[in-house]
Amino acid sequence: DSTRSWEGGWCNLDRTNIMPDRLRRIANMYSMEAVEPKTYKEATTGKSRAKWVQAIVDELSALIDMGTFCKVKRTPDMNVLRLKHVFKLKRNEKGNIICYKDHCVVQGCRQVRGKDYFKTRSNVICKETFRFLCSMATHYRAKIYQADVKNAYPLSELHELIFVNQPEGAEFLDEARRAIVQLEDGEVLQLL
């Protein structure tokens, strides 16, 4: 028998018409037409190239506009790290794509603790604060909305010297922004 119980509803494995909305949402979330690229090359050569390139431009422009980088001369003792793009699809509750996101991150796996960095932390809300907010919202019968803070990590203070190579995707930027991150021989970018 191909009929099985599934989360309080019934699903015929041979026919998908018993729970069409739920199955359609799941299929949309994992459809092959909208796959998160794993590499920069996949993002810039795939079917959704224009949307991913726009996400790259938005991310790099925001980082440049915040004054995240400055050019410095490279010295032999510098540990120069690579920047990597991490691509994510933002979806609504029905599984439809609402946004193409790019996060330009430092590949910190080449850093040495005690030399390149001394402590690690992340600026996120702690569980006690979240519980307090939920209890206040319950008490005052208020609604809590999720917010997406664009480029939150560059807003935190950086105490270590971190040097990176030119980010991929600089060729898509306008001329003024490209001049900030495009490097000559013997130059690297310092994160501020």
C-alpha positions in Angstrom: 0.0 0.0 0.0 1.5 3.3 -1.1 -0.7 5.5 1.2 1.0 6.6 4.5 0.1 9.0 7.3 2.1 12.3 7.0 1.8 15.0 9.7 -1.9 14.6 10.3 -2.8 14.5 6.6 -2.8 11.7 4.0 -0.4 11.6 1.1 -0.7 9.1 -1.7 2.8 8.5 -2.9 1.5 7.6 -6.4 -0.6 10.7 -6.6 0.2 14.1 -5.3 -3.2 15.7 -5.5 -4.2 15.0 -1.9 -2.0 17.7 -0.4 -1.2 19.9 -3.4 -0.4 23.2 -1.7 2.0 21.8 0.8 3.8 19.6 -1.8 3.9 22.4 -4.3 5.6 24.7 -1.7 8.2 22.0 -0.9 8.8 21.4 -4.6 9.2 25.2 -5.1 11.7 25.4 -2.3 13.9 22.7 -3.8 13.3 23.2 -7.5 16.3 23.0 -9.8 15.6 26.3 -11.5 16.5 28.3 -8.4 19.6 26.8 -6.8 22.0 28.7 -4.7 25.4 28.8 -6.4 28.3 27.4 -4.5 31.0 29.4 -6.3 31.4 32.8 -7.9 31.8 31.2 -11.3 28.4 29.4 -11.0 26.7 32.6 -10.0 28.1 34.7 -12.8 27.6 32.1 -15.6 24.3 30.5 -14.6 20.7 31.2 -15.7 20.1 33.7 -13.0 23.4 35.6 -13.7 21.8 39.1 -13.9 20.2 38.7 -10.4 23.3 37.3 -8.8 25.5 40.0 -10.4 23.1 42.6 -9.0 23.4 41.0 -5.5 27.3 41.1 -5.8 27.2 44.8 -6.8 24.8 45.6 -3.9 27.0 43.8 -1.4 30.3 45.3 -2.6 28.8 48.7 -3.0 27.5 48.6 0.6 30.9 47.5 1.9 32.7 50.2 0.0 30.2 52.9 1.0 30.7 52.0 4.7 34.4 52.5 4.4 35.2 48.8 5.1 38.4 48.8 2.9 41.5 50.9 2.4 44.5 50.1 0.2 47.9 49.5 1.9 51.3 48.4 0.6 51.9 44.6 1.1 54.7 43.5 3.3 56.2 40.0 3.6 54.9 39.4 7.1 51.2 40.0 6.2 48.8 37.1 6.3 46.6 38.1 3.3 43.3 36.3 3.3 40.9 35.7 0.4 37.4 37.0 0.2 34.6 34.6 -0.8 31.1 35.2 -1.9 28.3 33.2 -0.1 25.1 33.2 -2.1 21.6 32.7 -0.5 18.1 32.8 -1.8 15.6 34.5 0.5 12.2 32.9 0.3 8.8 33.8 1.7 6.5 31.4 3.6 5.2 29.9 0.4 8.7 29.1 -0.9 8.8 31.8 -3.6 12.1 33.6 -4.1 11.9 37.2 -2.8 15.5 38.2 -2.9 19.0 37.1 -4.2 21.6 37.8 -1.4 25.3 37.8 -1.5 27.6 38.0 1.5 31.2 38.8 0.9 33.1 37.1 3.7 36.7 36.6 4.7 38.0 33.0 4.5 39.3 33.1 8.1 40.5 29.4 8.1 44.0 30.6 7.2 44.2 32.8 10.3 46.2 31.8 13.3 44.8 32.3 16.8 47.0 34.5 18.9 48.7 36.0 15.9 46.0 37.1 13.5 43.1 37.2 16.0 42.7 36.9 19.7 39.0 36.4 20.4 35.9 35.5 18.4 32.5 36.8 18.8 29.4 37.5 16.9 27.0 40.4 17.3 23.8 38.4 17.7 21.0 38.6 20.2 21.4 36.4 23.3 18.6 34.0 24.2 17.8 35.9 27.5 17.2 39.1 25.5 15.1 37.2 23.0 13.0 35.7 25.8 12.6 39.1 27.4 11.4 40.6 24.1 8.9 37.7 23.6 7.6 38.1 27.1 7.2 41.9 26.7 5.4 41.3 23.3 3.1 38.8 25.0 2.4 41.1 27.9 1.5 44.1 25.7 -0.1 41.9 23.0 2.3 43.3 20.5 3.5 41.6 17.3 7.2 40.8 16.7 8.5 41.2 13.2 11.7 39.7 11.8 14.1 42.3 10.3 16.9 41.7 7.9 19.8 43.9 8.8 21.9 44.4 5.6 25.6 44.3 6.2 25.5 44.0 10.0 29.0 42.6 10.5 31.0 45.6 9.1 29.3 47.8 11.7 31.1 46.0 14.5 34.6 47.1 15.7 37.6 45.4 14.5 40.7 45.3 16.8 43.0 43.1 14.7 44.8 44.0 11.4 43.2 41.9 8.6 44.4 42.1 5.1 42.5 40.7 2.1 42.9 40.4 -1.7 40.7 42.2 -4.2 37.1 40.8 -4.0 35.8 39.0 -7.0 33.1 41.0 -8.8 34.9 44.4 -8.7 34.6 44.5 -12.5 30.8 44.9 -12.2 31.2 48.1 -10.0 30.9 51.6 -11.2 34.2 53.4 -11.9 34.5 55.3 -8.6 33.8 52.2 -6.4 36.1 50.0 -8.6 39.0 52.4 -8.0 38.7 51.8 -4.2 39.0 48.0 -4.4 41.0 47.5 -7.6 44.6 46.7 -6.6 47.9 47.4 -8.2 51.0 45.1 -7.8 52.2 45.1 -4.2 48.9 46.3 -2.7 46.3 44.7 -0.5 43.1 45.8 1.2 43.0 46.4 4.9 39.7 45.9 6.7 38.9 48.8 8.9 
